[in-house]
Each structure stands twice: as C-alpha cells, then as structure tokens.
Amino acid sequence: NTEYSTNNWIRAVELFRAKNNYEKKLEEISETKVLDSQLAQFLAAMKQQNGNEYSISSIKAAVSAIYCYFQSYQIAIYMITKYISNSGKFIQGKLNI
C-alpha cells in the first residue's frame, strides 16, 4: 500500500531527524539546500534494524515515498527535482550504479 509505505518511510526520516536534533517539520523546510542536506544524510545513513544495508528495491521505495509525501504537501516540484539530482549521489552509491 502506497500510503502505508509513505507513512513508514516518513516516520523513519523524522526519527533520523529527531536523533540529529533537526527542529522544523520536514514539510516546513523552505530552503532547498537544507532539505537536500538532511535527506541526503538520511539516505546515506539508512540501515535496517539489524544493521544491514537495505535492498535496492527498499531504497527505491524510500525515495518514492519521500517524493509522494512532498507531493501531498504541494512542496514545489523544483525542490523535489533538485533534491533528487543533488542527493542522487547517495542514492547511486547505495544502489551501486
């Protein structure tokens, strides 16, 4: 279910952000560089509860869920496009592309 996946991954992002003392809610971040940095850090650090790396399909699901979340808050598409292109380095590294 798309809604479940989106909620699950956003919960994981928010948990990561809380552990790193980020204050604003994800949807309240208006600076692209800040958003990019926080999401890139999340993608670089994300691991399963057992410490293993996520599978390629799970990483793709996380990125898709984050994208869906931002669409639901009508955050400007240019921010999403910029996020994907800048944080893509971490995604590519995780996917070994």
C-alpha positions, -999 to +999 in steps of 0.1 A: +000+000+000+014+034-011+000+053+019+015+028+044+049+028+027+049+066+026+040+069+063+066+042+072+094+059+054+085+094+066+084+081+101+120+068+096+131+102+082+116+120+111+132+096+136+165+102+119+159+140+120+150+139+157+181+119+166+201+146+148+183+175+166+166+190+135+138+212+147+115+221+118+090+196+105+100+182+072+073+200+053+082+233+069+117+234+054+118+261+028+155+261+019+164+236-008+200+232+005+188+224+040+162+199+027+188+183+003+214+180+031+190+164+056+176+139+031+210+131+017+222+124+052+192+102+059+197+082+026+234+078+034+228+066+069+197+044+065+201+008+076+177-020+086+171-025+123+195-054+122+223-031+108+223-045+073+220-023+042+186-020+026+179-038-007+178-018-039+140-021-040+137-007-004+159+023-013+138+030-043+107+026-022+121+051+003+128+077-024+094+072-040+077+075-006+095+108+002+085+121-032+049+112-026+050+128+008+062+161-007+036+160-034+009+156-007+021+188+009+024+205-025+060+214-020+073+230-052+083+204-078+116+222-084+126+213-048+119+177-055+138+177-087+167+195-071+166+171-042+167+140-064+196+154-085+217+165-056+210+136-033+212+113-062+249+108-054+239+090-022+212+071-040+236+060-067+261+049-041+236+029-022+224+013-055+260+008-067+251+025-100 
